[in-house]
């Protein structure tokens, strides 16, 4: 879905296909047929943006076979679908029954992560619509924190990760020179990772972009510095889970010169009174074995207390303190917050969206609804059929569309 911002630029809205993951190219083509095109038709649109997730094996197959890549592009076009952004965070196995910590490997110290992201960038230049000149990719925020702790050589690991990002930026420069199309990659801060918050992202990303600007040879007539290729992906569920203030977070990124490459529109689970038995019982229904649901609370002193998963937060004697609200990293459907006594952090999403695209100039042009947890919801809330899932995704996109038009953007055909 495309929208005209009052400044005349185009803002893209997509939904992320990791909600129905596929590991192979045939699986990707099937999801386009069985889910993405039906969502477009349910919305009554001629064109629908999707944030495509390509697992390692699917990406490798497309990279190795130009005919297969052309086939994917034809399928997208024929089904009224377009791709300007990819979700490069999960590497493989995102549809497994037990994902948890595995989603953070390989991290940015491992060559597989750099190679995979490079492949995605090359593929994206071929998948972009003919009238689009820029694509974006969201990626792992360096790695899970315990893999970067001091005992394992934190400084050396972070240096290795940043070196990989510098090399990626050089490859993206070369790709732009070759194709005329720009691809930018955004680290996606996530609770529990070494880059947990937007504030954590500022120093490493500023260093990567500064080093590129300082180290690139310049000649007369050239721009003073290359455009930053590496920025940040602001996920509004993650932002809320860490109790970040949207205005403070986005202003700090702006002051540091860190570009907001894309934003994922998502809502976290919120419990206002976690000390009450009925609230704990409702939270317990969301503790499930597939995904990690990092949980946070903010003390009266302003510090965060944290657990890696929701069941840990609820554990007797060893969980989180219950004197202040909790938020859990569980992407709940945007249009359907949980029933009381729980709710969602939709207000954080709305505040962030207004700051991103409600001003005179958009801070990002790529927005992606990313509720991948439909089948991880408590059984009574899960869609019981493909049609119900399609209805739910379409309802989320309709809500996001209404939020954008309320901010003064105009939906395009």
C-alpha positions in Angstrom: 0.0 0.0 0.0 1.3 3.4 -0.9 0.6 6.8 0.6 1.4 10.3 -0.5 2.9 12.4 2.3 2.1 16.1 2.3 5.7 16.8 1.3 5.0 14.9 -1.9 7.0 11.8 -1.2 5.7 8.2 -1.1 5.4 6.2 2.1 5.1 2.5 1.7 3.1 0.2 4.0 3.6 -3.6 3.9 2.9 -6.6 6.1 5.7 -9.0 7.0 5.4 -12.5 5.6 7.2 -14.2 8.5 3.7 -14.7 9.9 3.4 -17.6 7.5 7.1 -18.6 7.1 8.5 -20.8 4.3 12.0 -22.1 4.1 12.2 -22.8 0.4 11.4 -21.0 -2.8 8.4 -23.2 -3.5 7.1 -22.4 -0.1 7.5 -18.7 -0.7 5.5 -18.9 -4.0 2.8 -20.9 -2.1 2.5 -18.2 0.5 2.1 -15.5 -2.2 -0.8 -17.5 -3.6 -2.5 -18.7 -0.4 -2.0 -15.7 1.8 -0.6 -12.5 0.3 -2.8 -12.2 -2.8 -6.0 -13.1 -0.7 -5.1 -10.3 1.8 -4.8 -7.9 -1.1 -8.2 -8.9 -2.5 -9.8 -8.8 1.0 -8.6 -5.2 1.2 -10.0 -4.4 -2.3 -6.6 -3.1 -3.5 -4.9 -3.4 -6.8 -1.5 -3.4 -5.2 -0.3 -4.6 -1.8 3.2 -4.3 -0.3 4.7 -7.2 1.5 7.8 -7.3 3.7 9.2 -10.5 2.3 11.0 -12.9 4.6 13.5 -15.1 2.6 15.1 -17.9 4.7 18.6 -18.9 4.0 17.7 -21.8 1.6 15.2 -19.7 -0.4 17.7 -16.8 -0.7 20.5 -19.1 -1.8 18.2 -20.7 -4.4 17.3 -17.3 -5.8 20.9 -16.1 -5.8 22.1 -19.1 -7.6 19.4 -19.2 -10.3 18.5 -16.0 -12.2 15.6 -17.8 -13.8 14.1 -18.5 -10.4 14.5 -14.9 -9.4 12.7 -13.8 -12.5 10.0 -16.3 -11.7 9.5 -14.8 -8.3 9.3 -11.3 -9.7 6.7 -12.4 -12.2 4.7 -14.0 -9.5 4.7 -10.9 -7.4 3.7 -8.7 -10.4 0.9 -11.1 -11.5 -0.6 -11.3 -8.0 -0.5 -7.5 -7.5 2.2 -7.6 -4.8 5.3 -5.4 -4.4 8.4 -5.6 -2.3 10.4 -2.6 -1.1 11.6 -4.1 2.2 12.8 -7.5 3.5 12.9 -8.9 7.0 16.5 -10.2 7.3 16.4 -10.9 11.1 15.4 -14.6 11.2 18.0 -16.7 9.3 16.2 -20.0 9.1 13.8 -22.2 11.1 11.4 -19.4 12.1 8.4 -21.7 11.5 9.8 -24.4 13.9 7.9 -25.3 17.0 10.7 -24.1 19.2 12.5 -21.0 18.0 13.4 -19.1 21.2 17.1 -18.2 21.3 17.9 -19.8 18.0 16.5 -16.8 16.1 19.7 -14.8 17.1 22.1 -17.0 15.2 24.1 -16.5 13.2 25.0 -13.2 14.8 27.0 -10.4 13.2 30.3 -11.9 14.2 29.7 -14.9 12.0 30.3 -14.8 8.2 27.0 -16.4 7.4 25.1 -13.3 8.6 27.1 -11.0 6.4 26.8 -13.3 3.4 23.1 -13.8 3.9 22.4 -10.1 4.2 24.5 -9.4 1.1 22.4 -12.0 -0.8 19.2 -10.3 0.4 20.4 -6.9 -0.8 21.3 -8.2 -4.3 17.9 -10.0 -4.5 16.0 -6.9 -3.4 17.5 -4.7 -6.2 15.8 -7.2 -8.6 12.5 -7.3 -6.8 12.0 -3.6 -6.3 9.1 -2.1 -8.3 10.2 -0.4 -11.5 9.5 3.0 -10.1 11.3 2.5 -6.8 14.9 3.3 -6.3 15.5 2.3 -2.7 14.9 -0.8 -0.7 15.4 -1.6 3.0 16.3 -4.7 5.1 15.9 -5.1 8.8 18.4 -7.3 10.6 19.6 -8.7 13.9 20.9 -6.0 16.4 24.4 -7.5 16.4 23.6 -10.5 18.6 22.2 -11.9 21.9 23.7 -10.1 24.8 25.2 -13.2 26.6 27.2 -13.9 23.4 28.8 -10.5 23.8 29.5 -10.5 27.5 32.9 -9.7 29.0 33.7 -13.4 29.7 33.4 -14.2 26.0 35.4 -11.1 24.8 32.8 -8.5 24.4 35.1 -5.8 22.9 36.5 -8.2 20.3 33.1 -9.5 19.4 31.6 -6.1 19.0 34.6 -4.9 16.9 34.1 -8.0 14.7 30.4 -7.2 14.3 31.0 -3.6 13.4 33.7 -4.6 10.9 31.2 -6.8 9.2 28.7 -3.9 9.0 31.4 -1.7 7.5 32.1 -4.4 4.9 28.3 -4.7 4.2 28.1 -0.9 3.7 30.9 -1.2 1.1 29.1 -3.9 -0.7 25.9 -1.9 -0.7 27.8 1.0 -2.2 29.1 -1.3 -5.0 25.6 -2.6 -5.5 24.3 0.9 -5.9 27.0 1.7 -8.4 26.1 -1.5 -10.4 22.3 -1.3 -10.4 21.5 2.4 -9.7 19.3 1.2 -6.8 20.0 1.9 -3.1 19.6 -0.6 -0.3 19.9 0.3 3.3 20.0 -2.0 6.3 18.6 -1.3 9.7 19.6 -2.9 13.0 16.4 -3.8 14.9 17.0 -3.2 18.6 15.3 -5.9 20.7 15.1 -6.6 24.4 17.8 -9.0 25.5 20.2 -8.3 22.6 23.5 -6.4 22.8 21.7 -3.6 21.1 18.5 -3.6 23.2 17.3 0.0 22.8 17.6 2.8 20.3 20.0 4.4 22.7 22.2 1.3 22.5 22.3 1.6 18.7 23.6 5.1 18.5 27.3 4.7 19.4 28.0 1.7 17.2 26.0 3.0 14.2 27.5 6.4 14.5 31.0 4.8 14.6 30.3 2.7 11.5 29.0 5.7 9.5 31.7 8.0 10.7 34.5 5.6 9.9 33.1 5.2 6.4 33.0 8.9 5.9 36.5 9.5 7.3 38.1 6.6 5.4 36.7 6.9 1.9 39.0 8.6 -0.6 37.5 11.8 -2.1 38.3 13.6 -5.2 37.2 17.0 -6.5 33.5 17.2 -7.4 32.6 14.2 -5.2 30.2 14.5 -2.3 31.9 15.1 1.0 30.9 11.7 2.4 29.0 8.6 1.3 25.4 8.3 2.3 24.9 6.1 5.4 23.9 2.6 4.4 23.5 1.2 7.9 20.8 2.7 10.2 18.1 1.5 12.5 14.7 -0.3 12.2 12.4 1.0 14.9 10.1 -1.8 16.1 7.3 -0.2 18.1 6.7 -3.4 20.2 10.4 -3.5 21.2 10.4 0.2 21.9 7.4 -0.2 24.2 8.7 -3.3 25.9 11.8 -1.4 27.0 9.7 1.5 28.1 11.4 3.9 25.7 9.9 7.3 25.2 9.2 7.6 21.4 10.0 11.3 21.2 13.2 11.1 23.2 14.3 8.0 21.2 13.7 9.5 17.8 15.2 12.8 18.6 18.3 11.2 19.9 18.7 9.2 16.7 18.3 12.4 14.7 20.9 14.3 16.7 23.3 11.4 16.3 22.7 11.3 12.5 21.5 7.7 12.6 18.9 7.2 9.8 15.7 5.4 10.5 15.7 2.9 7.7 12.3 1.4 8.4 9.8 1.0 11.1 7.9 -2.2 12.1 4.4 -1.4 13.4 3.7 -3.8 16.3 2.2 -3.8 19.8 3.5 -5.4 23.0 1.5 -7.0 25.8 0.8 -4.7 28.7 -0.2 -5.6 32.3 -1.0 -2.6 34.5 -1.4 -4.6 37.7 0.8 -7.7 37.6 0.4 -8.3 41.3 -3.3 -9.3 40.9 -4.0 -13.1 40.5 -6.4 -12.6 37.6 -3.7 -10.6 35.7 -1.1 -13.2 36.3 -3.4 -15.9 35.1 -4.1 -13.9 31.9 -0.4 -13.4 31.3 0.2 -17.1 31.8 -2.0 -17.9 28.8 0.6 -16.0 26.7 3.6 -17.9 27.9 4.2 -20.4 25.2 7.1 -22.6 23.9 7.8 -21.3 20.5 9.0 -17.7 20.7 10.9 -15.7 23.4 8.8 -13.2 25.2 11.2 -10.9 27.0 9.4 -9.1 29.9 10.3 -5.8 31.5 9.1 -3.5 34.3 10.3 -0.1 35.3 11.0 0.6 38.9 10.0 3.8 40.6 13.6 4.9 40.3 13.4 4.6 36.6 15.6 1.5 36.1 14.4 -1.6 34.2 14.1 -5.1 35.7 14.1 -7.8 33.1 13.6 -11.5 32.4 14.3 -13.3 29.1 10.9 -14.9 29.0 7.4 -14.4 30.3 7.3 -17.7 32.3 10.4 -16.5 34.1 8.7 -13.2 35.0 5.8 -15.2 36.4 7.9 -17.6 38.4 7.2 -17.7 42.1 10.0 -16.2 44.2 12.2 -15.4 41.2 10.2 -13.4 38.8 9.8 -9.7 38.3 8.7 -7.3 41.0 5.0 -6.6 40.7 4.8 -3.0 42.0 4.8 -1.5 38.5 3.3 -2.4 35.1 4.9 -5.2 33.0 5.4 -5.3 29.3 6.1 -8.4 27.4 7.6 -8.9 23.9 4.6 -10.6 22.4 3.4 -9.0 19.1 -0.4 -8.9 19.6 -2.7 -8.1 16.7 -2.9 -4.4 16.2 -6.7 -4.3 15.8 -7.5 -6.8 18.6 -5.8 -6.1 21.9 -6.2 -8.8 24.5 -9.3 -8.6 26.7 -9.1 -7.1 30.2 -7.3 -7.2 32.5 -4.5 -7.1 29.9 -4.1 -4.6 27.1 -1.5 -3.7 24.4 0.9 -0.8 23.8 -1.0 0.6 20.8 -0.6 4.1 22.2 3.1 3.8 21.9 2.7 2.7 18.2 0.4 5.7 17.5 2.8 8.2 19.2 5.8 6.8 17.3 4.0 6.7 14.0 2.9 10.4 14.4 6.6 11.3 15.0 7.8 9.2 12.1 5.4 10.4 9.3 3.2 13.1 10.9 5.6 15.9 10.5 6.5 18.1 7.5 9.0 15.4 6.3 8.8 11.7 6.9 11.6 10.3 9.1 11.2 7.0 7.2 9.4 5.9 4.1 9.0 2.2 4.8 6.5 0.9 7.3 5.8 -2.8 8.0 3.1 -4.4 10.1 4.9 -7.3 11.8 2.5 -9.5 13.9 4.2 -12.9 13.4 2.6 -14.5 16.6 -0.9 -15.3 15.3 -0.4 -19.0 15.8 1.4 -18.5 19.2 -1.6 -16.6 20.7 -3.6 -18.4 23.4 -5.7 -21.1 21.7 -9.0 -19.2 22.1 -7.5 -16.3 20.2 -5.8 -18.1 17.3 -7.3 -18.0 13.8 -8.8 -21.4 13.2 -8.5 -21.3 9.4 -6.5 -19.6 6.6 -9.5 -17.4 5.9 -9.5 -16.1 9.5 -5.8 -15.4 9.4 -6.3 -13.5 6.1 -9.2 -11.5 7.8 -6.9 -10.6 10.7 -4.0 -9.4 8.6 -6.3 -7.4 6.5 -7.9 -5.8 9.6 -4.4 -4.9 10.9 -3.5 -3.2 7.6 -6.9 -1.4 7.5 -6.2 0.0 11.0 -2.7 1.1 10.0 -4.1 2.7 6.8 -6.6 4.7 9.0 -3.8 5.8 11.3 -1.8 7.1 8.3 -4.7 8.9 6.7 -5.6 10.5 10.0 -2.0 12.0 10.0 -2.7 13.6 6.7 -1.3 11.0 4.3 -3.3 10.2 1.2 -3.8 6.6 0.1 -2.7 6.0 -3.5 -4.3 3.5 -5.9 
